[in-house]
Amino acid sequence: MPQIRIADQTLNVANIFCVGRNFAAHAAEMGSTIGEEPMVFIKPTSAILPAGEAIPLPAWSKEIHHETELVVAIGKGGRNIDPQDAMSHVAGYALGLDLTARDVQAEAKKKGQPWTLSKGYYGAAVLTDFVPASAIADPARTTFTLHIDGELRQEADTRQMVFTVPTLIAWISSRFGLTEGDLIYTGTPEGVGPIHAGQTLQLTLPGVIDQRFVVAK
């Protein structure tokens, strides 16, 4: 079972919940709309790629896209969590890449089939190291970026999230329940695009997280 370390706490990763279409500009660039409730899908824990490992490019896809996201680690589980109490369930934060085999996903959508493979293959859930919840004073008022080979590709301001972190925690807990060690990928801003062998991806949350990943050759 994969584990994450947050300060002196070690958590076994239980579930990985991913939120789609949580930034209006990203939904628009994908030709999608945003509903009244979050759109959530799940990645298997075997998809996790921890810091320090090269990002693999599966041979069965020709178009792996980056989607940079704020990731929430749940330190205390629960059901039907009140939004006002939601932040007390957070153990820490990381930045992550919800990698997507876009060509495989598009073909699955066209056939009306599940697109789990495009989102859940090994290495599709990239994670920086985690920081304690106290390291981010207000997750609703923070920014993060992705640079590829030094070029800015994605920049997010969490004030532009349609569904806030407390809202997501409350909603997911009411539908699925939350468990200690669950991770929530909270959605990506606009600017998603392909990655290529040999590139260096830098994930930054100013003053808190700054980590690099190399795409395998």
C-alpha positions as CSV (number, residue, x, y, z in Angstrom):
1,M,0.0,0.0,0.0
2,P,1.5,3.4,-0.9
3,Q,2.4,5.7,1.9
4,I,2.8,9.5,2.2
5,R,4.8,11.3,4.8
6,I,3.6,14.6,6.3
7,A,6.1,16.0,8.9
8,D,6.2,13.2,11.5
9,Q,3.0,11.5,10.3
10,T,2.8,8.6,7.9
11,L,-0.4,7.8,6.1
12,N,-1.4,4.8,4.1
13,V,-3.0,6.1,0.9
14,A,-6.6,4.7,0.8
15,N,-8.4,6.3,-2.2
16,I,-7.5,8.9,-4.8
17,F,-10.4,11.2,-5.7
18,C,-9.9,13.5,-8.7
19,V,-12.1,16.5,-9.5
20,G,-12.7,17.4,-13.1
21,R,-13.8,20.7,-14.4
22,N,-13.2,22.8,-11.3
23,F,-11.8,25.8,-13.2
24,A,-14.1,27.5,-15.7
25,A,-11.3,28.3,-18.2
26,H,-10.1,24.7,-18.2
27,A,-13.7,23.4,-18.8
28,A,-14.0,25.8,-21.7
29,E,-10.7,24.7,-23.3
30,M,-11.9,21.1,-23.1
31,G,-15.3,22.0,-24.6
32,S,-17.1,21.1,-21.4
33,T,-19.4,22.8,-19.0
34,I,-19.5,22.8,-15.2
35,G,-22.5,21.3,-13.4
36,E,-24.1,22.2,-10.1
37,E,-22.2,19.4,-8.3
38,P,-18.5,18.3,-8.5
39,M,-17.5,15.8,-11.2
40,V,-15.4,13.2,-9.4
41,F,-13.5,10.2,-10.7
42,I,-11.1,7.8,-9.0
43,K,-7.6,6.7,-9.7
44,P,-6.1,3.5,-8.3
45,T,-3.4,3.8,-5.7
46,S,-1.0,2.0,-8.1
47,A,-1.1,5.1,-10.3
48,I,1.0,7.1,-7.7
49,L,4.4,8.3,-8.8
50,P,6.3,9.7,-5.8
51,A,8.8,12.5,-5.9
52,G,12.2,11.4,-7.2
53,E,11.0,9.0,-9.8
54,A,11.0,9.7,-13.6
55,I,7.6,10.1,-15.2
56,P,7.0,7.2,-17.5
57,L,5.4,7.5,-21.0
58,P,3.4,4.4,-21.7
59,A,4.1,2.9,-25.1
60,W,0.3,2.5,-25.9
61,S,-0.3,6.2,-25.9
62,K,1.1,9.0,-28.1
63,E,-0.4,11.9,-26.2
64,I,0.2,12.2,-22.4
65,H,-1.1,15.5,-21.1
66,H,-0.2,17.3,-17.9
67,E,-2.9,18.6,-15.5
68,T,-1.4,20.4,-12.5
69,E,-3.4,20.4,-9.3
70,L,-3.5,21.1,-5.6
71,V,-3.7,17.8,-3.7
72,V,-5.3,17.5,-0.3
73,A,-4.4,14.7,2.1
74,I,-7.1,13.6,4.5
75,G,-5.9,13.0,8.0
76,K,-9.3,12.2,9.6
77,G,-12.1,10.4,7.8
78,G,-15.8,10.8,8.1
79,R,-19.2,10.9,6.4
80,N,-21.4,13.8,5.8
81,I,-18.8,16.3,7.0
82,D,-20.0,19.8,7.5
83,P,-18.2,22.3,5.2
84,Q,-17.5,24.5,8.3
85,D,-15.6,21.5,9.9
86,A,-14.0,20.3,6.7
87,M,-10.6,21.8,7.1
88,S,-10.1,20.0,10.4
89,H,-9.9,16.8,8.4
90,V,-7.0,18.0,6.3
91,A,-3.5,16.6,7.2
92,G,-1.5,18.3,4.5
93,Y,-1.1,19.4,0.9
94,A,1.0,18.6,-2.1
95,L,1.0,19.5,-5.8
96,G,0.2,16.8,-8.2
97,L,-0.1,16.0,-11.9
98,D,-3.2,14.2,-13.0
99,L,-1.6,12.8,-16.1
100,T,-4.0,11.8,-18.9
101,A,-3.5,9.7,-22.0
102,R,-5.6,12.1,-24.0
103,D,-5.7,10.0,-27.2
104,V,-6.9,6.9,-25.2
105,Q,-9.4,9.0,-23.3
106,A,-10.8,10.5,-26.5
107,E,-11.3,7.1,-28.1
108,A,-13.0,5.7,-25.0
109,K,-15.3,8.7,-24.9
110,K,-16.2,8.2,-28.6
111,K,-17.1,4.6,-27.9
112,G,-19.0,5.4,-24.7
113,Q,-16.6,3.3,-22.7
114,P,-15.0,4.0,-19.3
115,W,-11.7,6.0,-19.6
116,T,-10.1,4.6,-16.4
117,L,-7.0,3.4,-18.4
118,S,-6.3,7.0,-19.6
119,K,-6.2,8.3,-16.0
120,G,-5.2,5.4,-13.9
121,Y,-2.1,3.8,-15.4
122,Y,1.1,3.5,-13.4
123,G,2.6,7.0,-13.0
124,A,-0.5,8.9,-13.8
125,A,-0.8,10.3,-10.3
126,V,2.4,12.3,-9.8
127,L,2.9,13.8,-6.3
128,T,5.4,16.2,-4.8
129,D,6.4,15.8,-1.2
130,F,3.6,16.8,1.2
131,V,3.6,19.8,3.6
132,P,1.5,20.1,6.8
133,A,-1.9,21.8,6.5
134,S,-0.5,24.7,8.5
135,A,2.0,25.5,5.7
136,I,-0.8,26.9,3.6
137,A,-2.7,29.6,5.5
138,D,-5.7,29.7,3.2
139,P,-6.0,27.1,0.4
140,A,-8.8,29.2,-1.1
141,R,-6.3,32.1,-1.7
142,T,-3.1,30.5,-3.0
143,T,-1.4,30.1,-6.4
144,F,0.6,27.4,-8.0
145,T,2.4,26.9,-11.3
146,L,3.9,24.4,-13.7
147,H,7.0,25.2,-15.8
148,I,8.3,22.8,-18.4
149,D,11.9,23.3,-19.3
150,G,11.7,26.7,-17.7
151,E,8.6,27.8,-19.6
152,L,5.4,28.6,-17.7
153,R,2.7,26.3,-18.9
154,Q,0.0,26.5,-16.2
155,E,-0.8,29.0,-13.5
156,A,-3.6,28.6,-11.0
157,D,-5.3,30.9,-8.5
158,T,-7.5,28.8,-6.2
159,R,-9.9,31.8,-5.9
160,Q,-11.0,30.7,-9.3
161,M,-12.0,27.2,-8.2
162,V,-15.7,26.6,-8.7
163,F,-15.8,24.2,-5.8
164,T,-13.6,25.1,-2.8
165,V,-11.6,22.6,-0.8
166,P,-14.2,22.5,2.1
167,T,-17.0,22.1,-0.4
168,L,-15.2,19.2,-2.1
169,I,-14.5,17.5,1.3
170,A,-18.1,17.8,2.3
171,W,-19.5,16.6,-1.0
172,I,-17.1,13.6,-1.4
173,S,-17.7,12.6,2.3
174,S,-21.5,12.7,1.7
175,R,-21.3,10.5,-1.4
176,F,-18.4,8.2,-0.9
177,G,-17.2,8.7,2.7
178,L,-13.7,9.8,3.4
179,T,-11.0,7.7,5.0
180,E,-7.7,8.6,6.7
181,G,-5.1,8.7,3.9
182,D,-7.5,9.6,1.1
183,L,-6.1,12.1,-1.5
184,I,-8.2,14.7,-3.3
185,Y,-6.8,16.1,-6.6
186,T,-8.8,19.4,-6.6
187,G,-8.8,20.2,-10.4
188,T,-6.6,21.9,-12.9
189,P,-6.5,25.3,-14.5
190,E,-6.4,26.0,-18.2
191,G,-3.2,25.3,-20.2
192,V,-3.1,21.5,-20.2
193,G,-1.0,20.0,-22.9
194,P,1.4,17.2,-23.9
195,I,4.7,16.2,-22.2
196,H,7.6,14.6,-24.0
197,A,10.6,12.4,-23.2
198,G,13.5,14.2,-21.5
199,Q,11.5,17.3,-20.4
200,T,11.8,18.7,-16.8
201,L,8.5,19.6,-15.1
202,Q,8.7,22.0,-12.2
203,L,5.8,22.3,-9.8
204,T,5.8,25.3,-7.5
205,L,3.6,26.7,-4.8
206,P,5.6,29.9,-3.8
207,G,7.5,29.6,-0.6
208,V,6.0,26.2,0.2
209,I,6.6,23.6,-2.6
210,D,9.2,23.6,-5.4
211,Q,9.9,20.2,-6.9
212,R,11.1,18.9,-10.3
213,F,10.3,15.7,-12.2
214,V,12.0,14.4,-15.3
215,V,10.0,12.7,-18.0
216,A,11.7,9.3,-18.8
217,K,13.5,9.0,-22.2
